[in-house]
Structure formats: structure tokens, C-alpha cells
Amino acid sequence: DQKYPIVSAASVIAKVERDREIELLRQQYGDFGSGYPSDPKTIVFLHRILQKYGKYPAFVRKSWKPAKKAMVENKKAQTKLM
């Protein structure tokens, strides 16, 4: 924004930092897509991470409806295995 260049600069810095953190998460957990509920890669990631670890990593928003749904589905699948 030309009126408030400091705000524009802060926005750019925040985006660069976010992108850096996202890349570190991708290296650790693999591809999780865009993180949006309409992204099939994100939904697959939620299921995969639950199957592997039984819980979500700290960066997953557990209150998010798709995360809750995947948790319920994972518990049902675990119950069937018993």
C-alpha cells in the first residue's frame, strides 16, 4: 500500500516467513496440499497423519471440521481392526 509502506513491508516479510515455515513442515510431514478443506491432498494428509501417529501435529487446527471428521473416521477404522 503506497499510503502505508511499513504495512506493505510487514506483509511481505510475513509471507516470506510463512512460506519458509510451510516448507519446513513439508520436509517433515510430506505434501499436505494447500491446507484448505476443498483440497483433496489436505484431506488425504489428515487421514495419513492419523494412521501413522494416531494424533495430529501441533500445526493442525483440530477444531476444523475436516480434521474432526478425519479423527472420527480414523477411530472407526481402528475399532474395526480390533
DRENGU-848904 format. One record per residue: x, y, z of N, C-alpha, C in turn; residue in one letter. Coordinates in steps of 0.05 Angstrom, whole numbers, plus 5000, padded with zeros to 4 digits. Example, Ala and Ser with C-alpha at 12.3 -4.5 7.8 and 13.67 -1.06 7.14 Angstrom:
REM DRENGU-848904
526448865156524649105156526449345156A
525749555142527349795143525850015157S
END
This chain:
REM DRENGU-848904
501749765000500050005000501850255000D
501450434981503150664979502750855002Q
500450865014499851045036501350965061K
501650695065502950595089505050385082Y
507450475072509450295063510450095084P
510350175109511249995130509449755133I
506849795128504949575128505449385105V
506049495082506649335058509149165064S
511149295075513649145081513148925101A
511548975122510948775142509448535129A
507648605111506148395097507948215080S
509948335067511848175051513547995069V
514448115091516147955110514547725121I
512047775129510347565140509947345120A
509447405095509047205074511647035070K
513847165069516447025066516846835089V
516346925114516746755137514746525137E
512246575130510246365128511146155108R
511946245084512846055064515245885073D
517046005088519345865099518445655119R
516645725137515545535156514045305143E
512445375123510945165108512844965095I
515045065084516944885071518244695091E
518844795115519944625136517944405144L
515444485146513344285153513044075130L
513244165106513043975083515443775084R
517743875091520043695092519643485114Q
518443565136518043385158515643195154Q
513443295143510943145142510043065114Y
511443155094510643095067508643295056G
507643245033505743435020503043425033D
502143655043499543675055497643865039F
498443915014496744084997496644375006G
494444505001494244785006493344845035S
492244635048491244685075488344765076G
487144785053484244855052482544615050Y
480044625061478344395062477444285035P
477644445015476844354988479144214973S
481444204986483844084973483943784981D
483643604961483743324967486443234980P
488643364972491243294984491243355014K
489943565022489743635051488243425066T
485943335055484343135068485842865070I
487242795048488842545049491042565070V
492242805072494342845093493242805121F
490842915126489642885153489342585160L
488342425141488042145146490741995149H
492542065132495241935132496641995159R
496542235168498042305192496742175217I
494042145216492741995238493441705238L
493541585214494241305213497041255222Q
498841435216501641405223502241455252K
501141675263501841765290499541745310Y
497041715300494741695319493841955329G
495142175322494342445330495542645310K
494542885312495443095294497843235306Y
499643335288501743505298500643775307P
502143925322501244175334500144375313A
501144375289500344585270497644525258F
496444295262493844225251491644355268V
489844495256487544615271485544395277R
485644295302483944075309480944135311K
480344395314477544475315476244505287S
477844475266477044495239475244255232W
473044295219471144085213472343845199K
473943885177475143655164477043495182P
478443635200480243495219478643325239A
476343435248474643285266473543035252K
472643075227471442855212473542635208K
475942715200478042515196478642365222A
478642505244479142375270476942165276M
474442235271472242045276472541805258V
473141855232473441635213475841455220E
477941575230480341415238479641245262N
478141345281477441185304475640955296K
473841005278472140785268473740565255K
475740645239477440455225479140295245A
480040435266481640295287479840095302Q
477340165307475539985321474939735304T
474739765278474239535261476639345261K
479039445265481339275266481539105291L
480139175311480239025337478338795337M
END
